[in-house]
Every structure is written in structure tokens, then in C-alpha cells.
Amino acid sequence: MDITDHLRPGDNSLLVSLSSQLNNRLLNRGYYDSVLDLIRGVILGGQPQTQKTEPHAHGLLGPVQLLRQTSAS
């Protein structure tokens, strides 16, 4: 993306903020290692097992917005 027309003379800064889905954070911290899967273990009558999940996609997946912030000078 060409943002040349949105820049002003002098210094310009660009801040990129990214976040991950809560599932990824919990997975990374080992939260699911101790949480039983109640559907499989109780309702379906299977052996008790811990929750299973995979990391979800995250990052600049779009849509991405460029927002102009003006300073109060």
C-alpha cells in the first residue's frame, strides 16, 4: 500500500498493533493441559481427557486500516 499522500513533511511515525486470539494465549500458557473435556468425558461416556486445541491464525490477516492521528500543537 502506498501511503505517500498521507505523510506530512518532517518526521512521521507508524504504529502497528497486533494481538493474538485468546485461545492462542491460553494454549501457550498451558491452560488446556489441566482442563477436562466434559463433552467427551461425561456426556459421550468416553475416558476423561484434557481439552485439545490448535493455534489459530493471527497477525495482519486483514482488513487493515490506516488511521491518521493529528497532534494537538
Biopython code that builds the backbone (N, CA, C, O; Angstrom):
import numpy as np
from Bio.PDB.StructureBuilder import StructureBuilder

atoms = [
    (1, "MET", "N", (0.842, -1.167, 0.000)),
    (1, "MET", "CA", (0.000, 0.000, 0.000)),
    (1, "MET", "C", (0.890, 1.233, 0.000)),
    (1, "MET", "O", (1.783, 1.353, 0.838)),
    (2, "ASP", "N", (0.662, 2.118, -0.901)),
    (2, "ASP", "CA", (1.413, 3.372, -0.975)),
    (2, "ASP", "C", (0.707, 4.423, -0.129)),
    (2, "ASP", "O", (-0.416, 4.821, -0.439)),
    (3, "ILE", "N", (1.359, 4.871, 0.937)),
    (3, "ILE", "CA", (0.758, 5.860, 1.836)),
    (3, "ILE", "C", (1.396, 7.240, 1.690)),
    (3, "ILE", "O", (1.207, 8.103, 2.547)),
    (4, "THR", "N", (2.138, 7.452, 0.630)),
    (4, "THR", "CA", (2.866, 8.703, 0.423)),
    (4, "THR", "C", (1.971, 9.928, 0.573)),
    (4, "THR", "O", (2.378, 10.912, 1.191)),
    (5, "ASP", "N", (0.775, 9.888, 0.027)),
    (5, "ASP", "CA", (-0.119, 11.048, 0.090)),
    (5, "ASP", "C", (-0.617, 11.329, 1.509)),
    (5, "ASP", "O", (-1.162, 12.403, 1.767)),
    (6, "HIS", "N", (-0.442, 10.402, 2.408)),
    (6, "HIS", "CA", (-0.919, 10.591, 3.781)),
    (6, "HIS", "C", (0.175, 11.082, 4.723)),
    (6, "HIS", "O", (-0.096, 11.350, 5.894)),
    (7, "LEU", "N", (1.403, 11.203, 4.231)),
    (7, "LEU", "CA", (2.509, 11.653, 5.070)),
    (7, "LEU", "C", (2.595, 13.171, 5.055)),
    (7, "LEU", "O", (2.136, 13.822, 4.116)),
    (8, "ARG", "N", (3.185, 13.725, 6.100)),
    (8, "ARG", "CA", (3.394, 15.169, 6.157)),
    (8, "ARG", "C", (4.893, 15.433, 6.168)),
    (8, "ARG", "O", (5.673, 14.539, 6.499)),
    (9, "PRO", "N", (5.303, 16.631, 5.817)),
    (9, "PRO", "CA", (6.743, 16.947, 5.842)),
    (9, "PRO", "C", (7.310, 16.751, 7.252)),
    (9, "PRO", "O", (6.635, 17.026, 8.244)),
    (10, "GLY", "N", (8.525, 16.286, 7.325)),
    (10, "GLY", "CA", (9.165, 16.052, 8.623)),
    (10, "GLY", "C", (9.019, 14.615, 9.061)),
    (10, "GLY", "O", (8.837, 13.707, 8.250)),
    (11, "ASP", "N", (9.103, 14.434, 10.356)),
    (11, "ASP", "CA", (9.032, 13.079, 10.917)),
    (11, "ASP", "C", (7.601, 12.555, 10.912)),
    (11, "ASP", "O", (6.661, 13.274, 11.250)),
    (12, "ASN", "N", (7.454, 11.316, 10.531)),
    (12, "ASN", "CA", (6.184, 10.600, 10.590)),
    (12, "ASN", "C", (6.447, 9.296, 11.328)),
    (12, "ASN", "O", (7.540, 8.734, 11.249)),
    (13, "SER", "N", (5.455, 8.830, 12.032)),
    (13, "SER", "CA", (5.623, 7.541, 12.715)),
    (13, "SER", "C", (4.457, 6.636, 12.369)),
    (13, "SER", "O", (3.358, 7.092, 12.054)),
    (14, "LEU", "N", (4.722, 5.361, 12.437)),
    (14, "LEU", "CA", (3.714, 4.356, 12.134)),
    (14, "LEU", "C", (3.718, 3.362, 13.284)),
    (14, "LEU", "O", (4.757, 2.792, 13.617)),
    (15, "LEU", "N", (2.561, 3.156, 13.885)),
    (15, "LEU", "CA", (2.420, 2.216, 14.988)),
    (15, "LEU", "C", (1.591, 1.044, 14.499)),
    (15, "LEU", "O", (0.473, 1.225, 14.019)),
    (16, "VAL", "N", (2.134, -0.152, 14.620)),
    (16, "VAL", "CA", (1.422, -1.365, 14.228)),
    (16, "VAL", "C", (1.105, -2.133, 15.501)),
    (16, "VAL", "O", (2.009, -2.498, 16.252)),
    (17, "SER", "N", (-0.175, -2.378, 15.745)),
    (17, "SER", "CA", (-0.613, -3.128, 16.924)),
    (17, "SER", "C", (-1.174, -4.466, 16.476)),
    (17, "SER", "O", (-2.065, -4.528, 15.629)),
    (18, "LEU", "N", (-0.646, -5.529, 17.051)),
    (18, "LEU", "CA", (-1.113, -6.884, 16.738)),
    (18, "LEU", "C", (-1.566, -7.561, 18.023)),
    (18, "LEU", "O", (-1.062, -7.268, 19.108)),
    (19, "SER", "N", (-2.505, -8.450, 17.887)),
    (19, "SER", "CA", (-2.907, -9.243, 19.043)),
    (19, "SER", "C", (-3.233, -10.651, 18.564)),
    (19, "SER", "O", (-3.537, -10.884, 17.394)),
    (20, "SER", "N", (-3.160, -11.566, 19.496)),
    (20, "SER", "CA", (-3.466, -12.958, 19.201)),
    (20, "SER", "C", (-4.834, -13.284, 19.781)),
    (20, "SER", "O", (-5.335, -12.565, 20.646)),
    (21, "GLN", "N", (-5.426, -14.346, 19.314)),
    (21, "GLN", "CA", (-6.696, -14.781, 19.875)),
    (21, "GLN", "C", (-6.457, -15.362, 21.276)),
    (21, "GLN", "O", (-5.378, -15.874, 21.570)),
    (22, "LEU", "N", (-7.470, -15.274, 22.121)),
    (22, "LEU", "CA", (-7.358, -15.771, 23.492)),
    (22, "LEU", "C", (-6.972, -17.249, 23.504)),
    (22, "LEU", "O", (-6.190, -17.671, 24.357)),
    (23, "ASN", "N", (-7.498, -18.030, 22.589)),
    (23, "ASN", "CA", (-7.153, -19.451, 22.503)),
    (23, "ASN", "C", (-5.634, -19.641, 22.423)),
    (23, "ASN", "O", (-5.085, -20.508, 23.104)),
    (24, "ASN", "N", (-4.959, -18.847, 21.608)),
    (24, "ASN", "CA", (-3.509, -18.984, 21.449)),
    (24, "ASN", "C", (-2.775, -18.658, 22.745)),
    (24, "ASN", "O", (-1.810, -19.331, 23.109)),
    (25, "ARG", "N", (-3.236, -17.629, 23.434)),
    (25, "ARG", "CA", (-2.589, -17.242, 24.688)),
    (25, "ARG", "C", (-2.750, -18.344, 25.738)),
    (25, "ARG", "O", (-1.795, -18.701, 26.429)),
    (26, "LEU", "N", (-3.968, -18.876, 25.847)),
    (26, "LEU", "CA", (-4.210, -19.949, 26.814)),
    (26, "LEU", "C", (-3.416, -21.200, 26.464)),
    (26, "LEU", "O", (-2.880, -21.862, 27.353)),
    (27, "LEU", "N", (-3.337, -21.527, 25.191)),
    (27, "LEU", "CA", (-2.571, -22.685, 24.739)),
    (27, "LEU", "C", (-1.092, -22.519, 25.080)),
    (27, "LEU", "O", (-0.454, -23.452, 25.566)),
    (28, "ASN", "N", (-0.558, -21.343, 24.827)),
    (28, "ASN", "CA", (0.850, -21.055, 25.106)),
    (28, "ASN", "C", (1.167, -21.137, 26.601)),
    (28, "ASN", "O", (2.267, -21.536, 26.983)),
    (29, "ARG", "N", (0.218, -20.766, 27.431)),
    (29, "ARG", "CA", (0.433, -20.789, 28.888)),
    (29, "ARG", "C", (0.120, -22.144, 29.520)),
    (29, "ARG", "O", (0.241, -22.302, 30.735)),
    (30, "GLY", "N", (-0.282, -23.126, 28.702)),
    (30, "GLY", "CA", (-0.556, -24.467, 29.228)),
    (30, "GLY", "C", (-1.892, -24.601, 29.926)),
    (30, "GLY", "O", (-2.108, -25.568, 30.658)),
    (31, "TYR", "N", (-2.801, -23.650, 29.719)),
    (31, "TYR", "CA", (-4.105, -23.673, 30.383)),
    (31, "TYR", "C", (-4.885, -24.945, 30.074)),
    (31, "TYR", "O", (-5.498, -25.527, 30.969)),
    (32, "TYR", "N", (-4.870, -25.378, 28.828)),
    (32, "TYR", "CA", (-5.673, -26.536, 28.419)),
    (32, "TYR", "C", (-5.129, -27.860, 28.940)),
    (32, "TYR", "O", (-5.818, -28.878, 28.875)),
    (33, "ASP", "N", (-3.897, -27.861, 29.458)),
    (33, "ASP", "CA", (-3.298, -29.098, 29.961)),
    (33, "ASP", "C", (-4.031, -29.654, 31.178)),
    (33, "ASP", "O", (-3.900, -30.837, 31.494)),
    (34, "SER", "N", (-4.800, -28.809, 31.863)),
    (34, "SER", "CA", (-5.478, -29.266, 33.081)),
    (34, "SER", "C", (-7.002, -29.118, 33.004)),
    (34, "SER", "O", (-7.684, -29.308, 34.011)),
    (35, "VAL", "N", (-7.543, -28.785, 31.839)),
    (35, "VAL", "CA", (-8.991, -28.597, 31.696)),
    (35, "VAL", "C", (-9.578, -29.832, 31.018)),
    (35, "VAL", "O", (-9.209, -30.175, 29.894)),
    (36, "LEU", "N", (-10.503, -30.497, 31.723)),
    (36, "LEU", "CA", (-11.110, -31.706, 31.164)),
    (36, "LEU", "C", (-12.134, -31.360, 30.089)),
    (36, "LEU", "O", (-12.841, -30.357, 30.183)),
    (37, "ASP", "N", (-12.197, -32.204, 29.076)),
    (37, "ASP", "CA", (-13.185, -32.082, 28.008)),
    (37, "ASP", "C", (-14.465, -32.755, 28.490)),
    (37, "ASP", "O", (-14.603, -33.975, 28.394)),
    (38, "LEU", "N", (-15.406, -31.956, 29.012)),
    (38, "LEU", "CA", (-16.627, -32.504, 29.604)),
    (38, "LEU", "C", (-17.533, -33.172, 28.577)),
    (38, "LEU", "O", (-18.197, -34.158, 28.898)),
    (39, "ILE", "N", (-17.574, -32.666, 27.363)),
    (39, "ILE", "CA", (-18.420, -33.261, 26.327)),
    (39, "ILE", "C", (-17.974, -34.699, 26.056)),
    (39, "ILE", "O", (-18.788, -35.623, 26.059)),
    (40, "ARG", "N", (-16.695, -34.870, 25.826)),
    (40, "ARG", "CA", (-16.174, -36.203, 25.512)),
    (40, "ARG", "C", (-16.203, -37.131, 26.723)),
    (40, "ARG", "O", (-16.565, -38.301, 26.606)),
    (41, "GLY", "N", (-15.820, -36.605, 27.884)),
    (41, "GLY", "CA", (-15.670, -37.451, 29.059)),
    (41, "GLY", "C", (-16.954, -37.788, 29.776)),
    (41, "GLY", "O", (-17.104, -38.914, 30.251)),
    (42, "VAL", "N", (-17.896, -36.849, 29.877)),
    (42, "VAL", "CA", (-19.108, -37.082, 30.668)),
    (42, "VAL", "C", (-20.300, -37.397, 29.779)),
    (42, "VAL", "O", (-20.947, -38.431, 29.945)),
    (43, "ILE", "N", (-20.588, -36.518, 28.845)),
    (43, "ILE", "CA", (-21.795, -36.670, 28.032)),
    (43, "ILE", "C", (-21.692, -37.842, 27.069)),
    (43, "ILE", "O", (-22.646, -38.605, 26.922)),
    (44, "LEU", "N", (-20.543, -37.997, 26.408)),
    (44, "LEU", "CA", (-20.389, -39.084, 25.438)),
    (44, "LEU", "C", (-19.899, -40.380, 26.087)),
    (44, "LEU", "O", (-19.815, -41.414, 25.425)),
    (45, "GLY", "N", (-19.579, -40.322, 27.374)),
    (45, "GLY", "CA", (-19.190, -41.530, 28.092)),
    (45, "GLY", "C", (-17.788, -42.026, 27.788)),
    (45, "GLY", "O", (-17.468, -43.176, 28.091)),
    (46, "GLY", "N", (-16.968, -41.213, 27.215)),
    (46, "GLY", "CA", (-15.592, -41.620, 26.923)),
    (46, "GLY", "C", (-14.693, -41.436, 28.127)),
    (46, "GLY", "O", (-15.132, -41.000, 29.191)),
    (47, "GLN", "N", (-13.457, -41.768, 27.948)),
    (47, "GLN", "CA", (-12.471, -41.584, 29.001)),
    (47, "GLN", "C", (-12.198, -40.089, 29.185)),
    (47, "GLN", "O", (-12.134, -39.347, 28.206)),
    (48, "PRO", "N", (-12.038, -39.648, 30.434)),
    (48, "PRO", "CA", (-11.713, -38.243, 30.666)),
    (48, "PRO", "C", (-10.404, -37.862, 29.970)),
    (48, "PRO", "O", (-9.380, -38.524, 30.142)),
    (49, "GLN", "N", (-10.454, -36.804, 29.198)),
    (49, "GLN", "CA", (-9.276, -36.294, 28.504)),
    (49, "GLN", "C", (-9.247, -34.783, 28.659)),
    (49, "GLN", "O", (-10.272, -34.149, 28.910)),
    (50, "THR", "N", (-8.075, -34.225, 28.507)),
    (50, "THR", "CA", (-7.973, -32.771, 28.574)),
    (50, "THR", "C", (-8.391, -32.160, 27.246)),
    (50, "THR", "O", (-8.421, -32.834, 26.217)),
    (51, "GLN", "N", (-8.712, -30.879, 27.287)),
    (51, "GLN", "CA", (-9.105, -30.143, 26.091)),
    (51, "GLN", "C", (-7.997, -30.216, 25.043)),
    (51, "GLN", "O", (-6.814, -30.165, 25.380)),
    (52, "LYS", "N", (-8.375, -30.335, 23.795)),
    (52, "LYS", "CA", (-7.425, -30.334, 22.675)),
    (52, "LYS", "C", (-7.765, -29.145, 21.773)),
    (52, "LYS", "O", (-8.929, -28.930, 21.436)),
    (53, "THR", "N", (-6.773, -28.394, 21.396)),
    (53, "THR", "CA", (-6.973, -27.254, 20.501)),
    (53, "THR", "C", (-5.694, -27.004, 19.728)),
    (53, "THR", "O", (-4.621, -27.473, 20.108)),
    (54, "GLU", "N", (-5.814, -26.274, 18.659)),
    (54, "GLU", "CA", (-4.687, -25.907, 17.816)),
    (54, "GLU", "C", (-4.558, -24.382, 17.818)),
    (54, "GLU", "O", (-5.549, -23.685, 18.036)),
    (55, "PRO", "N", (-3.362, -23.858, 17.579)),
    (55, "PRO", "CA", (-3.224, -22.404, 17.456)),
    (55, "PRO", "C", (-4.074, -21.876, 16.291)),
    (55, "PRO", "O", (-4.148, -22.499, 15.232)),
    (56, "HIS", "N", (-4.702, -20.737, 16.501)),
    (56, "HIS", "CA", (-5.498, -20.089, 15.472)),
    (56, "HIS", "C", (-4.672, -19.016, 14.768)),
    (56, "HIS", "O", (-3.768, -18.430, 15.364)),
    (57, "ALA", "N", (-4.982, -18.766, 13.513)),
    (57, "ALA", "CA", (-4.264, -17.745, 12.743)),
    (57, "ALA", "C", (-4.374, -16.384, 13.442)),
    (57, "ALA", "O", (-5.408, -16.063, 14.027)),
    (58, "HIS", "N", (-3.302, -15.593, 13.374)),
    (58, "HIS", "CA", (-3.308, -14.262, 13.980)),
    (58, "HIS", "C", (-2.319, -13.367, 13.242)),
    (58, "HIS", "O", (-1.541, -13.839, 12.413)),
    (59, "GLY", "N", (-2.355, -12.100, 13.542)),
    (59, "GLY", "CA", (-1.461, -11.135, 12.903)),
    (59, "GLY", "C", (-2.218, -10.244, 11.941)),
    (59, "GLY", "O", (-3.416, -10.017, 12.111)),
    (60, "LEU", "N", (-1.529, -9.738, 10.934)),
    (60, "LEU", "CA", (-2.153, -8.855, 9.943)),
    (60, "LEU", "C", (-2.890, -9.684, 8.898)),
    (60, "LEU", "O", (-2.410, -9.873, 7.781)),
    (61, "LEU", "N", (-4.054, -10.168, 9.279)),
    (61, "LEU", "CA", (-4.850, -11.003, 8.391)),
    (61, "LEU", "C", (-5.823, -10.176, 7.569)),
    (61, "LEU", "O", (-6.366, -10.672, 6.582)),
    (62, "GLY", "N", (-6.053, -8.942, 7.946)),
    (62, "GLY", "CA", (-6.930, -8.041, 7.219)),
    (62, "GLY", "C", (-8.352, -8.116, 7.714)),
    (62, "GLY", "O", (-8.711, -9.094, 8.368)),
    (63, "PRO", "N", (-9.157, -7.154, 7.440)),
    (63, "PRO", "CA", (-8.716, -5.931, 6.779)),
    (63, "PRO", "C", (-7.856, -5.077, 7.717)),
    (63, "PRO", "O", (-8.027, -5.104, 8.936)),
    (64, "VAL", "N", (-6.947, -4.337, 7.134)),
    (64, "VAL", "CA", (-6.046, -3.462, 7.877)),
    (64, "VAL", "C", (-6.433, -2.029, 7.572)),
    (64, "VAL", "O", (-6.700, -1.687, 6.420)),
    (65, "GLN", "N", (-6.466, -1.189, 8.595)),
    (65, "GLN", "CA", (-6.824, 0.211, 8.420)),
    (65, "GLN", "C", (-5.639, 1.094, 8.735)),
    (65, "GLN", "O", (-4.851, 0.798, 9.633)),
    (66, "LEU", "N", (-5.517, 2.182, 7.991)),
    (66, "LEU", "CA", (-4.527, 3.213, 8.274)),
    (66, "LEU", "C", (-5.304, 4.412, 8.807)),
    (66, "LEU", "O", (-6.090, 5.023, 8.082)),
    (67, "LEU", "N", (-5.080, 4.743, 10.073)),
    (67, "LEU", "CA", (-5.801, 5.836, 10.719)),
    (67, "LEU", "C", (-4.843, 6.987, 10.981)),
    (67, "LEU", "O", (-3.742, 6.780, 11.491)),
    (68, "ARG", "N", (-5.254, 8.177, 10.640)),
    (68, "ARG", "CA", (-4.421, 9.358, 10.859)),
    (68, "ARG", "C", (-4.735, 9.926, 12.225)),
    (68, "ARG", "O", (-5.897, 10.114, 12.586)),
    (69, "GLN", "N", (-3.682, 10.197, 12.981)),
    (69, "GLN", "CA", (-3.838, 10.833, 14.290)),
    (69, "GLN", "C", (-3.101, 12.155, 14.237)),
    (69, "GLN", "O", (-1.898, 12.187, 13.977)),
    (70, "THR", "N", (-3.805, 13.242, 14.480)),
    (70, "THR", "CA", (-3.169, 14.559, 14.458)),
    (70, "THR", "C", (-2.783, 14.938, 15.872)),
    (70, "THR", "O", (-3.509, 14.645, 16.822)),
    (71, "SER", "N", (-1.654, 15.582, 16.010)),
    (71, "SER", "CA", (-1.218, 16.021, 17.322)),
    (71, "SER", "C", (-1.772, 17.416, 17.593)),
    (71, "SER", "O", (-1.904, 18.234, 16.683)),
    (72, "ALA", "N", (-2.088, 17.669, 18.842)),
    (72, "ALA", "CA", (-2.608, 18.978, 19.238)),
    (72, "ALA", "C", (-1.428, 19.915, 19.479)),
    (72, "ALA", "O", (-0.859, 19.924, 20.570)),
    (73, "SER", "N", (-1.061, 20.696, 18.481)),
    (73, "SER", "CA", (0.074, 21.606, 18.649)),
    (73, "SER", "C", (-0.385, 23.036, 18.592)),
    (73, "SER", "O", (0.429, 23.951, 18.715)),
]
sb = StructureBuilder()
sb.init_structure("model")
sb.init_model(0)
sb.init_chain("A")
sb.init_seg("    ")
for serial, (resi, resn, name, xyz) in enumerate(atoms, 1):
    if name == "N":
        sb.init_residue(resn, " ", resi, " ")
    sb.init_atom(name, np.array(xyz, "f"), 0.0, 1.0, " ", f" {name:<3s}", serial, name[0])
structure = sb.get_structure()
